[in-house]
């Protein structure tokens, strides 16, 4: 333990000072009493040498120990950043990387107690992507803009360097109105005395900032600035990598045009639901746009794309929160309704159909309605086999399509 060390630089310096005091006392004693014995002079010389050695060694040892502390802090910081980077791919799927980054940043700064990470890519209203120790809901309701941040004010808008607010209470009184101060206190800033702010930069653009707050006044040092800047540099790379992973993950799961699940990911979600134990009752719906080919031929594929988007938007308007919709391919879409009845689903589909009739597309002065057919099957009441469930819904959809074929002119 640090407190049990005897030969620390600090203790050696104290020993040197003590010897210096002894030396002074010896000189006073010899001068006052007039002693001039040889052995006393030797003792004085020895004390002088020991004093110099203790002070010199103490200074060197203290410097060494300070350097070791810095080295250990750097190693710990690099370990933290390495762990964050290693976990980035899993955060893209299962978690929020920003909360983990903020916790690590607060732990990396000696006097850090609370903090936040703010996304600055919307100048009109900043977005709190991570908060520790504050009421996020209150902060978000305040609607603070880019120019309200400490970093913007203290860098005259350049936001290219770290700043320290050494007395947050006085700073807010000078630079914020009473309403903002009141909201900040309500959000949990009453005990905050100082703040460390650093930009997060990606490709030479400031995209966000990290605020580390302390309950101590003037809590942050130049060393803290070095640590948080190194942290933010690596975090910028990490966020860029994380966003690339998220984009790739999105593209692997969603249909790029209609923004619903693609065939592969819908299949995954359907299998998960089907395999649940105990069994969860659900309704499977197969749908098909009846007039997509005619619209493509008459008005072009761009209008056909609008027809698909219009259909999805109308259906999603009436879907319950737990429903799952995916594009099976071309003009076919499938929908899962967990814990719903056939009657409820039929009502929803009718509402979507009514909405589409009341809000047709317009092209070249003509109105184009989205026409579609669908088939509904209940699991496990009507089908227990996975493939037969899908096949039955498809068959019912095609039967409806045949019955309604005459509505196309």
C-alpha positions, 0 to 999 in steps of 0.5 A, a space after each residue: 500500500 502507498 501509505 506503508 512506503 517508508 522511502 518515498 521521495 517526499 519522506 527523503 526530502 523531509 529527512 534532508 530538511 531535518 538533517 539541514 535543521 540539525 546542521 544549523 543547530 550544530 553550527 549555532 551550538 559550536 559558534 555559541 560555545 566556541 567548540 572547535 574539536 576535529 571530530 565535530 567538524 567531521 560530523 558537520 561535514 558528514 551531516 552536510 553531505 548526507 543532507 545534500 544526498 537526501 535532498 537530491 535523492 528525494 527529488 529524483 525519487 519523487 520525480 520517478 514516482 510521479 512519472 510512474 503514476 503518469 505511466 500507470 494512468 496512461 496504461 490504465 487509460 489505454 486498457 479502458 480504451 482497448 476494452 471499449 474498442 473491443 466491445 464496439 461491435 457488440 454495442 452496435 447490436 446490443 447496447 449504447 456505446 455512448 453510456 459506456 464511453 461516458 462512464 469510462 471518461 468519468 473514471 479516467 478523471 481523478 475528480 470527475 463525479 458526473 458528466 454527459 456526452 452531447 451530439 452537436 450535429 444539429 446546431 438548433 438543438 443539442 442531443 444528449 446521447 449519454 448522461 450520468 448523474 443528471 436528469 436526461 429528460 429535463 436536459 432534453 426539454 430545455 432545448 439548448 442549442 450549440 451556442 449554449 454549450 460551455 465549449 462554444 462560448 469559451 472557444 468563440 465558436 471554434 470548439 477545437 480545444 479543451 476548456 476548463 470551467 473552474 467555477 461553474 456556479 459563477 460562470 452560469 450566473 454570468 452567462 445564463 439567464 435565471 430560467 436556464 439556471 433553474 432548469 439546470 439545478 432541477 436537472 441535477 447540477 446544484 452541487 457541480 462546482 467545475 466542468 471539464 469540456 473537450 470536443 469529439 472530432 471526426 475528420 477534423 469536424 467537431 461532432 460532439 463533446 464530453 463534459 466531465 463535472 466535479 463537485 469540487 471547485 477548480 477540480 481539474 489540472 493540466 494533466 486532466 486536460 491531457 487525459 481527456 484529450 487523448 480519450 476524446 481522440 480515440 473515442 472519435 475513431 471509435 464512434 466513427 467505427 461504431 456508426 459504420 457498423 451500425 450502418 452496415 447492420 441496418 443495411 443487413 436488416 432493412 429494406 433500403 426503400 421501404 425501411 421495413 425489415 428485409 426478407 432475411 431479418 424478417 425470417 429471423 424474427 418470425 422464427 424467434 416468435 414461432 419457436 418461443 416457449 410457451 407458445 405465443 399466439 400470433 397472426 401471420 399476414 401475407 400481402 401483395 400489391 395488385 397493381 404494381 406492374 401496371 403502375 410501373 408500365 404506365 408511369 415508370 418504376 419511380 412511381 411504382 416505388 412510391 406505390 410501395 412506400 405509400 402502402 407501407 406507410 398506410 399499414 404502419 399507421 395502424 400496426 400495434 407497437 409489437 407488430 413486425 412487418 417485412 418485405 418478402 420481395 418485389 411487391 410482397 410484404 409479410 406482417 406478424 401480429 403477436 397476441 392479436 385476434 383474426 378479427 383485430 387484424 382484419 379491422 386493421 387491414 380495412 383501416 389501412 385500405 380505407 386510408 389508401 383509398 382516401 389518399 391516392 397518389 397523383 401522377 400526370 393529373 391522374 389519381 393512383 390508388 394502392 390496391 392490394 390483397 392479403 391472406 390471414 392465418 392464426 397460429 397455433 389455432 389454424 396451423 402448427 407447422 411453420 412452412 404450412 403456416 406461410 403457405 396457407 397465408 399465401 394461398 388465401 392471399 392469392 384466392 382473394 386476389 382472384 376474387 378481386 381481379 375484376 376491380 382493375 380496369 
